[in-house]
Structure formats: structure tokens, C-alpha cells
Amino acid sequence: MTAMPTDLPTRSADRDTNVRVLFITRKWGPAVGGMETYCERLTEELAKHRPVDVIALEGRANGQPPSAASLLFFPFTVLRRLIGQSEKPGIVHIGDMAIWPLALMAWLFFPAAKMVISAHGTDVSYGARGGIRGSLYNLYLALGARLLAKARVIANSRATRNRLKQINWNCSAVVPLATDLRGEPSADYDARQLVFAGRLIRQKGLSWFVAEVLPLLPADIRLTVIGTRWDSSEESALEHPGVEFLGPLPQAELARHFAQAACVVIPNVERSNGEFEGFGLIAPEAASAGGVVLAAATGGLKDAVIDGETGFQIAPGDPQSWVSKITEVLDWSAKKRSTFLARSQTKAQSHYTWSRVAAETAEAYSS
């Protein structure tokens, strides 16, 4: 597939607009996820200013990632497409660290091309899980760091950049992600409702919040949980009488819940094994939709929330700090709330944009 350039003006940061980009990714629609959105939206925006060719492994029609068999045969698809390239790319961009060998394959065909790899969260921290799989993955990344020492790596947060340093990859730039989600602040918001959204995994802190924070709040406070069941250890949190589980929702419904809640909580916890949230897309999504965002100051959430502007960062794992900030927000006057939301939504919608992501990525290509 090829994304065609348009006649929009060239950004000053994007100096080599005639240089063709070949983007290779295993993350693509109709699969649903943050990395899929990143690959699709980044290439769309880049193509407004330069020629972009995409070699993508499409997901399944039900929104799930490709099958194991499809992943196994993807390198052969890439090889066939590399052989058939009619024009040489000046830049080869690999969509995530887990498929770094495809960068070597591309370099065999285009040795003069600049090699760029995007780094997210899971694809650099998976090895921290330990065990045989984790150890093997660490060795796999260590080999890539040796063979691709000259590649430019773009991290989606400072936390991801720090992890790259630990595993001996050179990070060239940090480019925080973006969102297209939009909504309007709600004048008739529910002052007794909190919202949590995301995959139900321990790292995102739902069970911790339900066990440690919810009991310290007024008894009439309710927590609405939106997301996908993932980790069985989080199931018990959904049985709490103050919790309502809605499952995954369409984007428009998600935006409405963000705006109508007293606040959106993102209580990520720090894992002893070193796993972390690479970015935390829920934070800019909720702020852009008109929600008051309270997020743990950990991992990539430090870049997903501009403290005091698009939301508030709270010490991870500290129940009293969470209770204090939630209580403060619940006590806001209508005027204070509307004033904050007007500023936070404007800031989120102007900063967390895919045009910025594309411009900063193009700068990383050129620098």
C-alpha cells in the first residue's frame, strides 16, 4: 500500500521532503490498539509532505492482532515487497522494536538509506517480565542493539528512552503520541462518578485503586470501568459494589463518559520487575474530550499529562495523595471546573496532535 503526498505546505523542520520513506509495520487495522493507531496516523500525516510507502501486516476483521501464522510469514511478504520496490527509499522506518531484524533485511537492499525504529513501551520492557521468555527477549534486543548500532530510535516517552539506554540502544528523539478523540465538557457532569479506562492489567492499577483508594472516598462515589478483560488478577476489582463495568465502548461513547465524570483516574502502579506504561494514551484522550485527568506520575504518563495543564500527576501507590486530589476536584466550584477544562482541553487538543508527531518524526529523520 502507498500513502500519497498532498500539496500542503512543507514544515520547516522537515527539510528532506523529496526523500521517500518506506514504513514497515506489523501493527495495522482493522486490528485495534495504540500502536496500530500510531502507525496509521503517522504515515497519513507524513504523506502530506513526502512520498511514503507502507508495508503493513493487517490485523483481523474482529479487531484482534494478526495470527501467529501471519506473523511468521510476514518477513517473506516484506522480502517480496523489497525486491519489487521500483524506487529506492532514503529512509526505512520500522514500526516497533520487536521486528528489528526487518531493518537488517531492508539495509541489504538499500544500504544508503537511513534506518529508523520506533520504540513504544511493551516492545522494550517485555524482557522485564523475567522467566525464559523474558530472558530470551532481552538477548534478542541485545543482539539488535549490536547489529543496528547506527539506527535512529524514536521513543514515545522519556520512560521508553530510559529503558532503551538500559538495554544499550541509542535513542535519537522522544516524540510523545497524539489523539484524534474530541468531545465537549459536560455542564451536567456526575459529581459522584469516577471513570477508569484501559486494558485490565495489573500495571494500570485498577485493583490497587479499588482496594486502597475507593474505600477512603465517600460511600456514594462510584467507579465506572471501561475496557477489555485481560488479566485474571484484576477480575475481583470488578465485583466491588461501587464498581460498574461497561466493557469496551466506541470512541464517541468513551468521550461522553470522560466528559460526564467528575474525573478520569489513571492510577498506574510501579512494578518491581521494571515493566512500565510506554505512554498512556487514555490521558490525552480524556483531556481532549473534556475530562479532568488524574494520573499516576510514573512511566510514560509523565509525558502523556502536562501537570497542572492537561491534568494532574499524583504520586503512584500513595492512597492519601489520590484521596486528597480527588476530594479537591469534587469540591471545585462550577466556575473553577469550567475554567480548568477550557484551558486543559485547548492545551491537549493543540499539543497532542498527529501533525506534531509527524513534524517531530521528520525532524528526527533529518537531524
C-alpha atoms as a printed R data frame, in Angstrom:
    type eleno elety resid chain resno       x       y      z
1   ATOM     1    CA   MET     A     1   0.000   0.000  0.000
2   ATOM     2    CA   THR     A     2   1.192   3.538 -0.716
3   ATOM     3    CA   ALA     A     3   0.245   6.763  1.033
4   ATOM     4    CA   MET     A     4   0.384   9.591 -1.483
5   ATOM     5    CA   PRO     A     5   1.680  13.089 -0.682
6   ATOM     6    CA   THR     A     6  -0.531  16.159 -0.962
7   ATOM     7    CA   ASP     A     7   0.290  19.746 -1.837
8   ATOM     8    CA   LEU     A     8   0.161  21.037  1.742
9   ATOM     9    CA   PRO     A     9   2.975  23.426  2.774
10  ATOM    10    CA   THR     A    10   6.196  21.876  3.993
11  ATOM    11    CA   ARG     A    11   7.107  22.261  7.674
12  ATOM    12    CA   SER     A    12  10.454  23.941  8.259
13  ATOM    13    CA   ALA     A    13  11.587  21.006 10.399
14  ATOM    14    CA   ASP     A    14  11.019  18.577  7.546
15  ATOM    15    CA   ARG     A    15  13.929  19.524  5.323
16  ATOM    16    CA   ASP     A    16  14.191  16.495  3.017
17  ATOM    17    CA   THR     A    17  10.651  16.387  1.689
18  ATOM    18    CA   ASN     A    18  11.609  14.628 -1.549
19  ATOM    19    CA   VAL     A    19  13.169  11.694  0.276
20  ATOM    20    CA   ARG     A    20  10.952   8.614  0.091
21  ATOM    21    CA   VAL     A    21  10.044   6.829  3.326
22  ATOM    22    CA   LEU     A    22   9.443   3.081  3.447
23  ATOM    23    CA   PHE     A    23   7.428   2.284  6.584
24  ATOM    24    CA   ILE     A    24   7.307  -1.368  7.722
25  ATOM    25    CA   THR     A    25   4.899  -2.450 10.459
26  ATOM    26    CA   ARG     A    26   3.120  -5.488 11.896
27  ATOM    27    CA   LYS     A    27   0.588  -3.179 13.583
28  ATOM    28    CA   TRP     A    28  -2.264  -2.108 11.301
29  ATOM    29    CA   GLY     A    29  -6.050  -2.039 11.061
30  ATOM    30    CA   PRO     A    30  -8.534  -3.487 11.303
31  ATOM    31    CA   ALA     A    31  -6.722  -4.542 14.483
32  ATOM    32    CA   VAL     A    32  -7.439  -2.065 17.287
33  ATOM    33    CA   GLY     A    33  -4.730  -0.652 19.531
34  ATOM    34    CA   GLY     A    34  -2.452   2.264 20.275
35  ATOM    35    CA   MET     A    35   0.410   1.008 18.111
36  ATOM    36    CA   GLU     A    36  -1.955   0.421 15.192
37  ATOM    37    CA   THR     A    37  -3.267   3.972 15.529
38  ATOM    38    CA   TYR     A    38   0.288   5.297 15.727
39  ATOM    39    CA   CYS     A    39   1.405   3.568 12.521
40  ATOM    40    CA   GLU     A    40  -1.675   4.534 10.533
41  ATOM    41    CA   ARG     A    41  -1.917   8.159 11.645
42  ATOM    42    CA   LEU     A    42   1.827   8.834 11.489
43  ATOM    43    CA   THR     A    43   2.089   7.602  7.909
44  ATOM    44    CA   GLU     A    44  -1.021   9.591  6.928
45  ATOM    45    CA   GLU     A    45   0.497  12.802  8.266
46  ATOM    46    CA   LEU     A    46   3.971  12.137  6.865
47  ATOM    47    CA   ALA     A    47   2.435  11.559  3.435
48  ATOM    48    CA   LYS     A    48   1.124  15.119  3.406
49  ATOM    49    CA   HIS     A    49   4.703  16.313  2.954
50  ATOM    50    CA   ARG     A    50   6.711  13.495  1.335
51  ATOM    51    CA   PRO     A    51   6.253  10.185 -0.530
52  ATOM    52    CA   VAL     A    52   5.560   7.307  1.848
53  ATOM    53    CA   ASP     A    53   5.295   3.599  1.009
54  ATOM    54    CA   VAL     A    54   3.835   1.242  3.616
55  ATOM    55    CA   ILE     A    55   4.408  -2.471  4.052
56  ATOM    56    CA   ALA     A    56   1.901  -3.498  6.718
57  ATOM    57    CA   LEU     A    57   0.625  -6.721  8.191
58  ATOM    58    CA   GLU     A    58  -3.093  -6.106  8.547
59  ATOM    59    CA   GLY     A    59  -4.969  -7.246 11.631
60  ATOM    60    CA   ARG     A    60  -8.013  -9.471 11.754
61  ATOM    61    CA   ALA     A    61 -11.515  -8.260 10.911
62  ATOM    62    CA   ASN     A    62 -12.660  -8.719 14.525
63  ATOM    63    CA   GLY     A    63 -10.153  -6.120 15.717
64  ATOM    64    CA   GLN     A    64  -7.624  -8.631 17.021
65  ATOM    65    CA   PRO     A    65  -3.915  -8.669 16.029
66  ATOM    66    CA   PRO     A    66  -2.712 -10.937 13.201
67  ATOM    67    CA   SER     A    67  -2.479 -14.656 13.851
68  ATOM    68    CA   ALA     A    68   0.818 -16.300 14.778
69  ATOM    69    CA   ALA     A    69   0.968 -17.844 11.314
70  ATOM    70    CA   SER     A    70   0.550 -14.437  9.675
71  ATOM    71    CA   LEU     A    71   3.362 -13.012 11.816
72  ATOM    72    CA   LEU     A    72   5.584 -15.948 10.856
73  ATOM    73    CA   PHE     A    73   5.128 -15.311  7.141
74  ATOM    74    CA   PHE     A    74   5.309 -11.505  7.330
75  ATOM    75    CA   PRO     A    75   9.108 -11.396  6.724
76  ATOM    76    CA   PHE     A    76   8.540 -13.172  3.398
77  ATOM    77    CA   THR     A    77   5.957 -10.550  2.462
78  ATOM    78    CA   VAL     A    78   8.469  -7.842  3.330
79  ATOM    79    CA   LEU     A    79  11.181  -9.583  1.295
80  ATOM    80    CA   ARG     A    80   8.901  -9.779 -1.742
81  ATOM    81    CA   ARG     A    81   7.977  -6.105 -1.417
82  ATOM    82    CA   LEU     A    82  11.626  -5.071 -1.021
83  ATOM    83    CA   ILE     A    83  12.545  -6.938 -4.180
84  ATOM    84    CA   GLY     A    84   9.713  -5.225 -6.020
85  ATOM    85    CA   GLN     A    85  10.492  -1.654 -4.908
86  ATOM    86    CA   SER     A    86  10.631   0.474 -8.060
87  ATOM    87    CA   GLU     A    87  12.138   3.474 -6.242
88  ATOM    88    CA   LYS     A    88  14.784   3.375 -3.554
89  ATOM    89    CA   PRO     A    89  13.732   4.852 -0.204
90  ATOM    90    CA   GLY     A    90  16.024   7.291  1.529
91  ATOM    91    CA   ILE     A    91  14.535   6.343  4.902
92  ATOM    92    CA   VAL     A    92  13.350   2.969  6.166
93  ATOM    93    CA   HIS     A    93  11.167   3.278  9.270
94  ATOM    94    CA   ILE     A    94  10.411   0.144 11.320
95  ATOM    95    CA   GLY     A    95   7.189   0.457 13.359
96  ATOM    96    CA   ASP     A    96   8.338  -1.210 16.594
97  ATOM    97    CA   MET     A    97  11.412  -2.736 18.225
98  ATOM    98    CA   ALA     A    98  10.130  -6.316 18.182
99  ATOM    99    CA   ILE     A    99  10.634  -6.547 14.403
100 ATOM   100    CA   TRP     A   100  14.124  -5.035 14.294
101 ATOM   101    CA   PRO     A   101  15.500  -7.867 12.042
102 ATOM   102    CA   LEU     A   102  13.405  -6.403  9.211
103 ATOM   103    CA   ALA     A   103  15.649  -3.346  9.409
104 ATOM   104    CA   LEU     A   104  18.649  -5.543  8.578
105 ATOM   105    CA   MET     A   105  16.736  -7.072  5.691
106 ATOM   106    CA   ALA     A   106  15.903  -3.627  4.326
107 ATOM   107    CA   TRP     A   107  19.503  -2.476  4.737
108 ATOM   108    CA   LEU     A   108  20.689  -5.321  2.496
109 ATOM   109    CA   PHE     A   109  18.583  -3.860 -0.305
110 ATOM   110    CA   PHE     A   110  19.072  -0.174  0.498
111 ATOM   111    CA   PRO     A   111  22.455   0.255  2.251
112 ATOM   112    CA   ALA     A   112  22.411   4.035  1.765
113 ATOM   113    CA   ALA     A   113  19.047   4.509  3.489
114 ATOM   114    CA   LYS     A   114  18.703   5.967  6.971
115 ATOM   115    CA   MET     A   115  17.321   3.328  9.315
116 ATOM   116    CA   VAL     A   116  14.736   4.465 11.897
117 ATOM   117    CA   ILE     A   117  12.939   2.346 14.514
118 ATOM   118    CA   SER     A   118  10.025   3.394 16.730
119 ATOM   119    CA   ALA     A   119  10.142   2.261 20.361
120 ATOM   120    CA   HIS     A   120   6.997   2.020 22.444
121 ATOM   121    CA   GLY     A   121   6.626   0.507 25.921
122 ATOM   122    CA   THR     A   122   5.866  -3.194 25.808
123 ATOM   123    CA   ASP     A   123   8.291  -3.831 22.957
124 ATOM   124    CA   VAL     A   124  11.224  -2.645 25.094
125 ATOM   125    CA   SER     A   125  10.079  -3.762 28.569
126 ATOM   126    CA   TYR     A   126   8.715  -7.234 27.799
127 ATOM   127    CA   GLY     A   127  12.000  -8.755 28.897
128 ATOM   128    CA   ALA     A   128  11.478  -7.324 32.385
129 ATOM   129    CA   ARG     A   129   8.774  -9.934 32.971
130 ATOM   130    CA   GLY     A   130  11.512 -12.484 33.580
131 ATOM   131    CA   GLY     A   131  11.318 -16.184 33.006
132 ATOM   132    CA   ILE     A   132  12.605 -17.972 29.935
133 ATOM   133    CA   ARG     A   133  10.635 -15.824 27.502
134 ATOM   134    CA   GLY     A   134  11.751 -12.581 29.117
135 ATOM   135    CA   SER     A   135  15.393 -13.652 29.176
136 ATOM   136    CA   LEU     A   136  15.312 -14.732 25.549
137 ATOM   137    CA   TYR     A   137  13.685 -11.454 24.542
138 ATOM   138    CA   ASN     A   138  16.392  -9.491 26.364
139 ATOM   139    CA   LEU     A   139  19.050 -11.415 24.432
140 ATOM   140    CA   TYR     A   140  17.112 -10.742 21.222
141 ATOM   141    CA   LEU     A   141  17.105  -6.975 21.861
142 ATOM   142    CA   ALA     A   142  20.752  -7.026 22.909
143 ATOM   143    CA   LEU     A   143  21.653  -8.620 19.569
144 ATOM   144    CA   GLY     A   144  19.666  -5.939 17.757
145 ATOM   145    CA   ALA     A   145  21.494  -3.197 19.660
146 ATOM   146    CA   ARG     A   146  24.812  -4.577 18.401
147 ATOM   147    CA   LEU     A   147  23.778  -5.095 14.800
148 ATOM   148    CA   LEU     A   148  21.844  -1.832 14.462
149 ATOM   149    CA   ALA     A   149  24.075   0.498 16.420
150 ATOM   150    CA   LYS     A   150  23.757   3.171 13.703
151 ATOM   151    CA   ALA     A   151  19.950   3.089 13.562
152 ATOM   152    CA   ARG     A   152  17.989   6.084 14.809
153 ATOM   153    CA   VAL     A   153  15.474   5.120 17.502
154 ATOM   154    CA   ILE     A   154  12.443   7.295 18.285
155 ATOM   155    CA   ALA     A   155  10.925   6.750 21.745
156 ATOM   156    CA   ASN     A   156   7.325   7.610 22.582
157 ATOM   157    CA   SER     A   157   8.260   8.934 26.039
158 ATOM   158    CA   ARG     A   158  11.178   9.698 28.299
159 ATOM   159    CA   ALA     A   159  10.437   6.490 30.201
160 ATOM   160    CA   THR     A   160  10.866   4.498 26.993
161 ATOM   161    CA   ARG     A   161  14.080   6.390 26.244
162 ATOM   162    CA   ASN     A   162  15.444   5.491 29.690
163 ATOM   163    CA   ARG     A   163  14.642   1.828 29.119
164 ATOM   164    CA   LEU     A   164  16.403   1.952 25.743
165 ATOM   165    CA   LYS     A   165  19.546   3.198 27.472
166 ATOM   166    CA   GLN     A   166  19.378   0.293 29.917
167 ATOM   167    CA   ILE     A   167  19.329  -2.227 27.068
168 ATOM   168    CA   ASN     A   168  22.067  -0.426 25.100
169 ATOM   169    CA   TRP     A   169  20.015   1.110 22.273
170 ATOM   170    CA   ASN     A   170  20.759   4.677 21.225
171 ATOM   171    CA   CYS     A   171  17.693   6.916 21.364
172 ATOM   172    CA   SER     A   172  17.736   9.792 18.864
173 ATOM   173    CA   ALA     A   173  14.493  11.529 19.836
174 ATOM   174    CA   VAL     A   174  11.469  11.441 22.133
175 ATOM   175    CA   VAL     A   175   8.167  12.057 20.349
176 ATOM   176    CA   PRO     A   176   5.058  11.810 22.581
177 ATOM   177    CA   LEU     A   177   1.941  10.458 20.910
178 ATOM   178    CA   ALA     A   178  -1.348  12.091 19.933
179 ATOM   179    CA   THR     A   179  -5.096  11.574 19.797
180 ATOM   180    CA   ASP     A   180  -7.981  12.331 17.462
181 ATOM   181    CA   LEU     A   181 -10.604  11.897 20.182
182 ATOM   182    CA   ARG     A   182 -12.713  15.007 20.716
183 ATOM   183    CA   GLY     A   183 -15.651  15.922 22.910
184 ATOM   184    CA   GLU     A   184 -17.249  18.728 24.885
185 ATOM   185    CA   PRO     A   185 -17.100  19.308 28.658
186 ATOM   186    CA   SER     A   186 -20.443  18.440 30.253
187 ATOM   187    CA   ALA     A   187 -22.285  21.042 32.317
188 ATOM   188    CA   ASP     A   188 -24.371  18.285 33.929
189 ATOM   189    CA   TYR     A   189 -21.466  16.023 34.869
190 ATOM   190    CA   ASP     A   190 -21.946  13.459 37.637
191 ATOM   191    CA   ALA     A   191 -20.113  14.782 40.688
192 ATOM   192    CA   ARG     A   192 -20.091  11.334 42.321
193 ATOM   193    CA   GLN     A   193 -18.719   9.343 39.397
194 ATOM   194    CA   LEU     A   194 -15.132   8.467 38.571
195 ATOM   195    CA   VAL     A   195 -14.056   6.759 35.330
196 ATOM   196    CA   PHE     A   196 -11.240   4.295 34.677
197 ATOM   197    CA   ALA     A   197 -10.493   3.231 31.100
198 ATOM   198    CA   GLY     A   198  -7.987   0.797 29.641
199 ATOM   199    CA   ARG     A   199  -6.965  -2.842 29.457
200 ATOM   200    CA   LEU     A   200  -7.480  -4.628 32.755
201 ATOM   201    CA   ILE     A   201  -3.867  -5.463 33.591
202 ATOM   202    CA   ARG     A   202  -2.190  -5.097 36.961
203 ATOM   203    CA   GLN     A   203   0.168  -2.378 35.777
204 ATOM   204    CA   LYS     A   204  -2.744   0.006 35.135
205 ATOM   205    CA   GLY     A   205  -3.664  -0.090 38.818
206 ATOM   206    CA   LEU     A   206  -7.394  -0.791 38.825
207 ATOM   207    CA   SER     A   207  -7.318  -3.426 41.577
208 ATOM   208    CA   TRP     A   208  -4.937  -1.258 43.616
209 ATOM   209    CA   PHE     A   209  -7.257   1.744 43.304
210 ATOM   210    CA   VAL     A   210 -10.359  -0.254 44.225
211 ATOM   211    CA   ALA     A   211  -8.645  -1.799 47.256
212 ATOM   212    CA   GLU     A   212  -6.656   1.192 48.531
213 ATOM   213    CA   VAL     A   213  -8.385   4.395 47.405
214 ATOM   214    CA   LEU     A   214 -12.077   3.738 46.828
215 ATOM   215    CA   PRO     A   215 -12.743   2.721 50.473
216 ATOM   216    CA   LEU     A   216 -11.319   6.073 51.638
217 ATOM   217    CA   LEU     A   217 -13.716   8.109 49.493
218 ATOM   218    CA   PRO     A   218 -17.338   8.949 50.381
219 ATOM   219    CA   ALA     A   219 -19.590   5.903 50.215
220 ATOM   220    CA   ASP     A   220 -21.675   7.318 47.352
221 ATOM   221    CA   ILE     A   221 -18.690   7.622 44.988
222 ATOM   222    CA   ARG     A   222 -18.969   5.185 42.068
223 ATOM   223    CA   LEU     A   223 -16.249   3.984 39.710
224 ATOM   224    CA   THR     A   224 -17.165   3.206 36.099
225 ATOM   225    CA   VAL     A   225 -14.684   0.863 34.408
226 ATOM   226    CA   ILE     A   226 -14.394   0.873 30.610
227 ATOM   227    CA   GLY     A   227 -12.055  -1.539 28.866
228 ATOM   228    CA   THR     A   228 -11.152  -5.079 27.958
229 ATOM   229    CA   ARG     A   229 -10.756  -8.002 30.373
230 ATOM   230    CA   TRP     A   230  -7.129  -9.082 30.144
231 ATOM   231    CA   ASP     A   231  -5.503 -10.153 33.402
232 ATOM   232    CA   SER     A   232  -7.461 -12.517 35.662
233 ATOM   233    CA   SER     A   233  -5.864 -10.936 38.725
234 ATOM   234    CA   GLU     A   234  -7.898  -7.785 38.033
235 ATOM   235    CA   GLU     A   235 -11.266  -9.577 37.898
236 ATOM   236    CA   SER     A   236 -12.002  -9.250 41.625
237 ATOM   237    CA   ALA     A   237 -11.959  -5.443 41.371
238 ATOM   238    CA   LEU     A   238 -14.987  -5.605 39.071
239 ATOM   239    CA   GLU     A   239 -17.020  -7.334 41.808
240 ATOM   240    CA   HIS     A   240 -16.766  -4.374 44.212
241 ATOM   241    CA   PRO     A   241 -20.253  -2.923 44.897
242 ATOM   242    CA   GLY     A   242 -19.030   0.561 43.998
243 ATOM   243    CA   VAL     A   243 -17.745  -0.518 40.574
244 ATOM   244    CA   GLU     A   244 -19.718  -0.698 37.319
245 ATOM   245    CA   PHE     A   245 -18.022  -2.499 34.421
246 ATOM   246    CA   LEU     A   246 -19.131  -1.445 30.921
247 ATOM   247    CA   GLY     A   247 -16.567  -3.336 28.841
248 ATOM   248    CA   PRO     A   248 -15.074  -1.752 25.701
249 ATOM   249    CA   LEU     A   249 -17.027   1.155 24.168
250 ATOM   250    CA   PRO     A   250 -16.974   3.008 20.821
251 ATOM   251    CA   GLN     A   251 -14.881   6.177 20.750
252 ATOM   252    CA   ALA     A   252 -17.879   8.533 20.843
253 ATOM   253    CA   GLU     A   253 -19.280   6.803 23.928
254 ATOM   254    CA   LEU     A   254 -15.862   6.804 25.568
255 ATOM   255    CA   ALA     A   255 -15.552  10.567 25.035
256 ATOM   256    CA   ARG     A   256 -19.006  11.118 26.536
257 ATOM   257    CA   HIS     A   257 -18.119   9.169 29.682
258 ATOM   258    CA   PHE     A   258 -14.862  11.099 30.072
259 ATOM   259    CA   ALA     A   259 -16.699  14.428 29.916
260 ATOM   260    CA   GLN     A   260 -19.539  13.432 32.249
261 ATOM   261    CA   ALA     A   261 -17.349  12.031 35.043
262 ATOM   262    CA   ALA     A   262 -16.157  14.092 37.963
263 ATOM   263    CA   CYS     A   263 -12.681  12.971 36.978
264 ATOM   264    CA   VAL     A   264 -10.860  10.288 34.995
265 ATOM   265    CA   VAL     A   265  -8.420   8.251 37.091
266 ATOM   266    CA   ILE     A   266  -5.315   6.596 35.639
267 ATOM   267    CA   PRO     A   267  -3.762   5.021 38.770
268 ATOM   268    CA   ASN     A   268  -0.864   3.078 37.255
269 ATOM   269    CA   VAL     A   269   1.335   1.286 39.751
270 ATOM   270    CA   GLU     A   270   5.082   0.776 39.537
271 ATOM   271    CA   ARG     A   271   6.050  -2.851 39.019
272 ATOM   272    CA   SER     A   272   9.032  -4.281 40.869
273 ATOM   273    CA   ASN     A   273  10.164  -6.080 37.698
274 ATOM   274    CA   GLY     A   274  10.565  -2.809 35.766
275 ATOM   275    CA   GLU     A   275   7.570  -3.036 33.434
276 ATOM   276    CA   PHE     A   276   6.037   0.354 32.685
277 ATOM   277    CA   GLU     A   277   3.452   2.194 30.618
278 ATOM   278    CA   GLY     A   278   5.169   3.367 27.447
279 ATOM   279    CA   PHE     A   279   2.933   6.407 27.055
280 ATOM   280    CA   GLY     A   280  -0.643   6.241 28.371
281 ATOM   281    CA   LEU     A   281  -2.904   7.373 25.541
282 ATOM   282    CA   ILE     A   282  -6.003   7.477 27.770
283 ATOM   283    CA   ALA     A   283  -4.645  10.652 29.401
284 ATOM   284    CA   PRO     A   284  -4.591  12.944 26.328
285 ATOM   285    CA   GLU     A   285  -7.765  11.266 25.031
286 ATOM   286    CA   ALA     A   286  -9.671  12.104 28.207
287 ATOM   287    CA   ALA     A   287  -8.297  15.656 28.372
288 ATOM   288    CA   SER     A   288  -9.152  16.297 24.716
289 ATOM   289    CA   ALA     A   289 -12.685  15.002 25.314
290 ATOM   290    CA   GLY     A   290 -13.292  17.411 28.191
291 ATOM   291    CA   GLY     A   291 -12.433  15.262 31.208
292 ATOM   292    CA   VAL     A   292 -10.473  16.115 34.348
293 ATOM   293    CA   VAL     A   293  -7.475  13.767 34.278
294 ATOM   294    CA   LEU     A   294  -5.760  12.446 37.398
295 ATOM   295    CA   ALA     A   295  -2.815  10.216 36.532
296 ATOM   296    CA   ALA     A   296  -0.014   8.481 38.381
297 ATOM   297    CA   ALA     A   297   3.326  10.233 37.884
298 ATOM   298    CA   THR     A   298   5.083   7.176 36.519
299 ATOM   299    CA   GLY     A   299   6.359   5.782 33.228
300 ATOM   300    CA   GLY     A   300   5.171   7.402 30.049
301 ATOM   301    CA   LEU     A   301   2.277   9.105 31.842
302 ATOM   302    CA   LYS     A   302   4.760  11.839 32.753
303 ATOM   303    CA   ASP     A   303   4.706  12.799 29.064
304 ATOM   304    CA   ALA     A   304   1.031  11.972 28.498
305 ATOM   305    CA   VAL     A   305  -0.070  14.529 31.110
306 ATOM   306    CA   ILE     A   306   1.199  18.089 31.316
307 ATOM   307    CA   ASP     A   307   0.922  18.540 35.073
308 ATOM   308    CA   GLY     A   308  -1.483  21.306 36.044
309 ATOM   309    CA   GLU     A   309  -2.392  21.988 32.414
310 ATOM   310    CA   THR     A   310  -3.940  18.891 30.789
311 ATOM   311    CA   GLY     A   311  -4.474  17.126 34.104
312 ATOM   312    CA   PHE     A   312  -2.709  16.380 37.364
313 ATOM   313    CA   GLN     A   313   0.087  13.957 38.199
314 ATOM   314    CA   ILE     A   314  -0.206  12.118 41.512
315 ATOM   315    CA   ALA     A   315   2.331  10.013 43.387
316 ATOM   316    CA   PRO     A   316   1.881   6.374 42.325
317 ATOM   317    CA   GLY     A   317   0.900   3.948 45.061
318 ATOM   318    CA   ASP     A   318   0.046   6.702 47.575
319 ATOM   319    CA   PRO     A   319  -3.655   6.369 48.566
320 ATOM   320    CA   GLN     A   320  -3.770   9.577 50.608
321 ATOM   321    CA   SER     A   321  -2.434  11.667 47.733
322 ATOM   322    CA   TRP     A   322  -5.134  10.244 45.478
323 ATOM   323    CA   VAL     A   323  -7.898  10.821 48.023
324 ATOM   324    CA   SER     A   324  -6.703  14.377 48.593
325 ATOM   325    CA   LYS     A   325  -6.690  15.301 44.896
326 ATOM   326    CA   ILE     A   326 -10.000  13.586 44.118
327 ATOM   327    CA   THR     A   327 -11.626  15.353 47.060
328 ATOM   328    CA   GLU     A   328 -10.220  18.667 45.876
329 ATOM   329    CA   VAL     A   329 -11.659  18.191 42.385
330 ATOM   330    CA   LEU     A   330 -15.034  17.119 43.789
331 ATOM   331    CA   ASP     A   331 -15.122  20.354 45.791
332 ATOM   332    CA   TRP     A   332 -14.415  22.626 42.834
333 ATOM   333    CA   SER     A   333 -16.993  25.274 42.077
334 ATOM   334    CA   ALA     A   334 -18.717  25.109 38.702
335 ATOM   335    CA   LYS     A   335 -16.723  28.163 37.584
336 ATOM   336    CA   LYS     A   336 -13.365  26.694 38.617
337 ATOM   337    CA   ARG     A   337 -14.151  23.441 36.855
338 ATOM   338    CA   SER     A   338 -15.240  25.096 33.614
339 ATOM   339    CA   THR     A   339 -12.206  27.408 33.652
340 ATOM   340    CA   PHE     A   340  -9.810  24.495 34.119
341 ATOM   341    CA   LEU     A   341 -11.486  22.373 31.446
342 ATOM   342    CA   ALA     A   342 -11.433  25.196 28.906
343 ATOM   343    CA   ARG     A   343  -7.666  25.526 29.361
344 ATOM   344    CA   SER     A   344  -6.848  21.821 29.616
345 ATOM   345    CA   GLN     A   345  -8.905  20.835 26.580
346 ATOM   346    CA   THR     A   346  -7.390  23.597 24.446
347 ATOM   347    CA   LYS     A   347  -3.888  22.608 25.509
348 ATOM   348    CA   ALA     A   348  -4.479  18.888 24.944
349 ATOM   349    CA   GLN     A   349  -6.026  19.398 21.516
350 ATOM   350    CA   SER     A   350  -3.224  21.704 20.373
351 ATOM   351    CA   HIS     A   351  -0.294  19.662 21.741
352 ATOM   352    CA   TYR     A   352  -1.293  16.006 21.350
353 ATOM   353    CA   THR     A   353  -1.779  16.170 17.575
354 ATOM   354    CA   TRP     A   354  -0.604  13.832 14.830
355 ATOM   355    CA   SER     A   355   0.673  16.786 12.809
356 ATOM   356    CA   ARG     A   356   3.116  17.496 15.662
357 ATOM   357    CA   VAL     A   357   4.087  13.808 15.866
358 ATOM   358    CA   ALA     A   358   4.795  13.777 12.129
359 ATOM   359    CA   ALA     A   359   6.770  17.026 12.240
360 ATOM   360    CA   GLU     A   360   8.939  15.838 15.155
361 ATOM   361    CA   THR     A   361   9.444  12.469 13.475
362 ATOM   362    CA   ALA     A   362  10.543  14.227 10.282
363 ATOM   363    CA   GLU     A   363  12.959  16.300 12.365
364 ATOM   364    CA   ALA     A   364  14.396  13.074 13.772
365 ATOM   365    CA   TYR     A   365  14.867  11.844 10.202
366 ATOM   366    CA   SER     A   366  16.805  14.992  9.274
367 ATOM   367    CA   SER     A   367  18.773  15.747 12.425
